[in-house]
């Protein structure tokens, strides 16, 4: 079984005395159901599972009164073989977006405290109009993502003590052993190709078949498109599909700022009014990440966000690669990372950052100065540049060092390097160390 970081969150939540209901949010096929089911079976004496997509008739449990007494009686009648034991029973409501009243009921369960409740959903943001009353203050929302690089290393058998040792090199800014560096660089290349979707990682770990990996990736892409056809409103359905299909080309441009006019060739009257809802659909489905431009790289960063200027990255880099033409996997194995203007490495860095930060941000000024990512790390505004090619020059990062006093730390992630600090104070790290930032 793949080890996931979210398991620790589940364990900490269970130990809380006055816990809220837990709502796990994430794209389809990131492993929500598997992880939650395993946790429930291992940690509770009795366990009730309802999947509203597979058993739609059970939505009737949540019709009528939603007080805890009524709901628990209905559960006892529906599942007579399961004894509901106060403090020792968990209810797992899967695909809760398909039953808006179940979302409303979380308040009653949280106030009653007799049973713990975990819910999960893939398309939660698409059903907000159907929920009559949100359980504000009674649910804790946690986002679940594809495996990050550290989880990928766990999956292929890399021991945690080795990762901890390399992390200490990162924290102390001391070089890594060259052999270990070479091996981790190799595994990072494989992570780019395989991505972090659990089913695909499992296939790679067990069979090492990249052909099967690529086939599964294309299958997931098709499943996402089928979700659009099934769940998107008729008025935006084709726009969502057009936007989704345009992402690889958008990222392949030198200026990766998302451009509405590049969604579809020869289309007239293209703009935010026509396509903004389609981008939001993909975000709410957990398929993409936004990366917003900043007016200034200064704290507080959120106060400088430009909501009308952004890049879009896929939440899983393996899926992004599968959307390009075949052969890119071979280029990556041959260490040609400057594919499509470095889109793939930027995407994987955005993917890693999103699992740790609420927002991904970058800074660009008049197309002459661009920093890939701006982060606030423990109160320190940090510029992060990702170098995918052999060109070691960093004009933009050097300009930030010399001209922007609001930025206090400078990080450069690049190929063929070990850890060192140059005479400008720029910290240089191998690309895979994005997992420690």
Secondary structure by P-SEA (a helix, b strand, c coil): cccccaaaaaaaaaacccccbbbbbbcccccaaaaaaaaaaacccbbbbbcccccccccccccccccaaaaaaaaaaaccccccccccbbbbbccccccaaaaaaaaaaaaaccbbbbbbbcccccccccccccccccbbbbbbbcccaaaaaaaacccaaaaaaaaaaaaacccccaaaaaaaaaaaaaaaaacccaaaaaaaaccccaaaaaaaaaaaaaaaaaaaacccccccaaaaaaaaaaaaaaaacccccccccccccccccccccccaaaaaaaaaaccbbbbbbbcccccccccccccccbbbbbccaaaaaaacccaaaaaaaacccccccaaaaaaaaaaaaaacccccccccccccccccbbbbccccbbbbbbbcccccccaaaaaaacccccccbbbbbbcccccccccccbbbbcccccccc
